[in-house]
Amino acid sequence: MNRNAVNAVFAVLAVALIAVIGPWVFHEMRTLPGAKPLANRSAQRVVTLEVNGMTCSACEASIRAELEDSPGVATCEVRRGQRRAYVVVDGSTPDSTLVSAVRRAGAGFWAQVVTR
């Protein structure tokens, strides 16, 4: 193959790749949060809790409900298999609020903040 033929093949492949991937990239770019939503979240932090006493999905749901009802909590995810809860909170929310919420979920539950 001569050089012009190779260049033509690569050009066709590049156009096909852009045609296939381009709409997906455009969609992903449009769904990125703007500056204002990101600025609103800049005061938040993620707290990881080690949670003990969970034995079933009802335990998991009870802990999640208590954490989500706590002041300053934006969202949380509780994973029974990992014995962890990941909580997004305002920067001013003390860790003791989250630990207390886990204790309120049931007598057999206790938590501690995981430090890295």
C-alpha positions as CSV (number, residue, x, y, z in Angstrom):
1,M,0.0,0.0,0.0
2,N,1.3,3.4,-0.8
3,R,1.3,6.3,1.6
4,N,-1.9,8.0,0.2
5,A,-3.9,4.8,0.5
6,V,-2.8,4.4,4.2
7,N,-3.7,8.0,4.9
8,A,-7.1,7.5,3.3
9,V,-7.8,4.4,5.4
10,F,-6.9,6.2,8.6
11,A,-9.0,9.2,7.6
12,V,-12.0,7.0,7.0
13,L,-11.5,5.2,10.3
14,A,-11.2,8.5,12.2
15,V,-14.4,9.8,10.7
16,A,-16.2,6.6,11.5
17,L,-14.9,6.7,15.1
18,I,-16.0,10.3,15.5
19,A,-19.5,9.5,14.1
20,V,-19.9,6.6,16.5
21,I,-18.4,8.1,19.7
22,G,-19.2,11.8,19.0
23,P,-22.8,11.7,20.2
24,W,-21.9,9.9,23.4
25,V,-19.2,12.4,24.2
26,F,-21.6,15.3,23.4
27,H,-24.2,13.8,25.8
28,E,-21.6,13.3,28.6
29,M,-20.4,16.9,28.2
30,R,-24.0,18.2,28.5
31,T,-24.7,16.2,31.6
32,L,-21.7,17.6,33.6
33,P,-22.8,19.8,36.5
34,G,-22.2,23.5,36.0
35,A,-20.1,25.7,38.2
36,K,-23.0,26.7,40.5
37,P,-24.0,23.2,41.6
38,L,-20.3,22.3,42.1
39,A,-19.8,25.4,44.2
40,N,-22.8,24.5,46.3
41,R,-21.2,21.1,47.1
42,S,-17.8,22.5,47.9
43,A,-18.6,22.7,51.6
44,Q,-19.6,19.1,51.8
45,R,-17.4,16.1,52.8
46,V,-17.7,12.4,52.7
47,V,-17.5,10.5,56.0
48,T,-16.9,6.7,56.0
49,L,-18.3,4.9,59.0
50,E,-17.5,1.3,60.1
51,V,-20.9,-0.1,61.1
52,N,-21.3,-3.2,63.2
53,G,-24.4,-5.2,64.1
54,M,-26.0,-5.3,60.6
55,T,-27.3,-8.8,59.8
56,C,-29.9,-8.3,57.1
57,S,-31.3,-5.8,54.6
58,A,-33.8,-4.5,57.2
59,C,-30.9,-3.5,59.4
60,E,-29.3,-1.8,56.4
61,A,-32.5,0.1,55.6
62,S,-33.0,1.2,59.2
63,I,-29.4,2.6,59.5
64,R,-29.8,4.4,56.1
65,A,-33.1,5.9,57.2
66,E,-31.6,7.3,60.4
67,L,-28.6,8.7,58.7
68,E,-30.7,10.3,55.9
69,D,-32.9,12.0,58.6
70,S,-29.9,13.5,60.4
71,P,-29.3,17.2,60.0
72,G,-26.7,18.1,57.4
73,V,-26.8,14.8,55.6
74,A,-27.1,15.2,51.8
75,T,-27.0,11.5,50.9
76,C,-25.7,8.2,52.2
77,E,-25.1,4.6,51.1
78,V,-25.0,1.7,53.5
79,R,-23.2,-1.5,52.5
80,R,-23.9,-4.5,54.8
81,G,-21.3,-6.7,53.1
82,Q,-18.5,-4.2,53.7
83,R,-19.8,-3.1,57.1
84,R,-19.6,0.5,55.9
85,A,-21.7,3.6,55.5
86,Y,-20.6,6.4,53.2
87,V,-22.3,9.6,54.1
88,V,-22.1,13.0,52.3
89,V,-22.6,15.8,54.9
90,D,-22.1,19.5,55.3
91,G,-18.6,20.4,56.5
92,S,-20.0,21.7,59.8
93,T,-21.8,18.5,60.7
94,P,-19.9,16.7,63.5
95,D,-19.1,13.1,63.2
96,S,-20.8,12.4,66.5
97,T,-24.1,13.2,64.9
98,L,-23.6,10.4,62.4
99,V,-22.5,7.9,65.1
100,S,-25.5,8.8,67.2
101,A,-27.8,8.2,64.2
102,V,-26.5,4.7,63.8
103,R,-27.1,4.0,67.5
104,R,-30.6,5.3,67.2
105,A,-31.3,2.9,64.4
106,G,-31.2,0.0,66.8
107,A,-29.8,-1.3,70.1
108,G,-27.3,-3.7,68.4
109,F,-25.7,-1.2,66.1
110,W,-22.6,0.9,66.7
111,A,-20.3,2.8,64.4
112,Q,-17.0,4.6,64.3
113,V,-15.5,6.9,61.8
114,V,-12.9,5.3,59.6
115,T,-9.8,7.4,59.3
116,R,-7.3,6.8,56.6
